[in-house]
Amino acid sequence: MKKVIEIRWHARAGQGAKTAALLLAGAALKEDKYIQGFPEYGPEREGAPIKAFTRISDVPILIHCDVANPDAVVVLDSTLLETANVTEGLPEEGILLVNTDEEPKKIRELLKLNHGKVYTVDATGISLEILGKNLPNMPMLGALIKAVPVLSLDTVLKGVREKFGKKFSSKIIDGNISAIKRAYEEVKSE
């Protein structure tokens, strides 16, 4: 693994990017990794654009700032592709993961992205079908683990059970686990 894997999450307030970023960091801690997970937002209302960040490393993380050059960018709301510069700082070998029912090639063309790897998954469709509401964060987490295998799927699933077990019913937890697994299987790349 590279010294520090940096992930930048783009979403709208209320879609769970902060929860996903923190949950991923917490799961990495279970594999004895060094971590950072934090959001960047102010008093935004639900629906306002936000960013969240995750860093995972095998060595101590010595920086404490936003992620400027992410190894992976996760976009929970595809409308942000037209309003935010989601690929800013994405290196040549970077990964872009978008919540959309479009093919990765179409997203690459839309963004005129001539480098890196593009992944797509219909996280909204998965969450609507399994959870009954548009909460794309957990399906996007599953897709991210497939695209950037920095942690095992089992570690992430255990982290979800542990974190959600304190707040939610087993029905909600099992639904989120199912959504993560399905997105892990259905993510497409180009």
N, C-alpha and C positions, 0 to 999 in steps of 0.2 A: 504494500500500500504506500502511496505517496505520503510524505510526511504529514500533511494536513489536507483533508478533503473538505472543500468548502461548497456549501449549497445555499443558493438564494431562492427564496420562495416569493412569488408574486400572487396576490389574491385580492379579494375584496373583504373588507371587515365582515366577519360573521361566517366565513367559509371554512374556518378552522386551520389556516396556515400556521398561526402561532402554536396551536395545539400539536399539529403534525411536526413542526420543527423541534419543539421541546420533547415530544414523545420519541422522535428519532434519536435525539441526543441522550435521553434517558436510557433507551435501549442499548446504545453504544456503550454506556457506562457499565452495563451488565457484562459486556465482553472486555472489560478492563481497558477501555479506550479513554483518552482524554477528550473532553467535549466542551462545546459552547452551543447554546441554543437560546435565541432571543428575538423579539420582534422589533420593528421600527414603525412606530405610529404615534400619533398624538391623540387628540380627542375626536378622532374620526367617527362618524356615524356608520351604522351598518351599511355596507355597499361601497364605502369609500376605498380606494386603492391602498393597500398596505404591503409591506415587505416583512419577511422573517428570515432568519439566518440560522444555519447549523454548521458547526465545524466538528470534525471527528478526526482523531489522530492517535498514532501509537506512541507519540512523544508529547511532552508538555506543549501546550499552545501558548505562545508568548505574545500574541497580538490580541488587542481588545478593541475592535472597530467593526464597522459593517463589512460585508463581503463585497469587494470591488471586482475581483477576477474569479468568479465562481467556477468550480469544476462542473457543476450542474446547476441549471435553472429549472425550477418547477413552477408552472403557470396553472393555477387552479381555475382561472376564469379567462377563456379565450378572447373575450372582448378587450382584455388588457393588451393584446397583441397590437391593437390599433392605437392605443392611448399611452402606453408606457414603453420605454426602450428596454424590453426584457432581455435582449441579447447584449446589452452594454457590458463590456469587460469579459465576455465569454471567450476563452482562448480557442486556438485552432482545434484542439482535441476535446473541447467542451461538449457537454450534453444538454440538450433542451428537451424538456418533457412538458407536453401541453395536454390539458384536459379538453378534448374535442373528439367528435366522431369523424373528423377528417383524417385522411391518410397523412403520414409524416411528410411525404413528398410535397403535398399541397401547402403545408405549413412552411417548409423550406422555401418554396417559391414565393409565398406571401411575404415572408420576411427578407427575401433575397439573401438567404444565408448560404454561403458557399463553403462552409467549413463545419467541422464538428459532426455530431450525430443527433438526429431528431427522433424523438419518440412521441407517440400519441396514445391516449387511452380515453375512452368515453366514461370518465369517472362520474360525471353527472348522471348519465344513464344507469350506471351500476348502482349509484347511491339511491336514485329514485326507485329503482326496481327492488333493491334489497332492503333499504332503510325507510322508504316511503317519503323521503325528503331530499332536497339538494344539499348534501353535505359531502363535497368531493374530496375532503382532506384524507380520509383513510384509504379510499381507492388509490389516490395519488401516491400515498406512502407505499402501498404495495407495488405500484408501477415503478417507483423510484428505486426500490430495493432490487428489482429486476434489472433496471438500466444501470445502476451504480451499485454493484454487489459489495458494498462496504460492510454490511452486516448480513447475518443469515436471516431468512424469513422467519424461522422459529424464534429467534431472539426478539424480533419485532413483535410477533404475535404474543409472546409472553409479556412483553412490555405493555402492550395494549390491555391484556387481561389484568395485569397488575394495576395499571394506572386507572382504567375505567372501572375496575372491580370495587373501588372505593366510592363510586358515585352512581353507577348505573346498574340496571337490572341485567340478568344474564341474557335476556332477549336482545337488548341493545348491544351488549358486548359481542354476542354471537353474530349479530348482523354486521357489525363492524369487521369482525374477523373474516366473515364470508366475503365482504366487499374488498378487503385487502387481498385475499387469496385470488379472487376472480380477476382483479386488475393486474395482479402479478402474472397471471396466465394470459391475459388478453392484450397487454401492452404491445404496440407495434413499433418497429424501428425502420429507419432508412438511412 
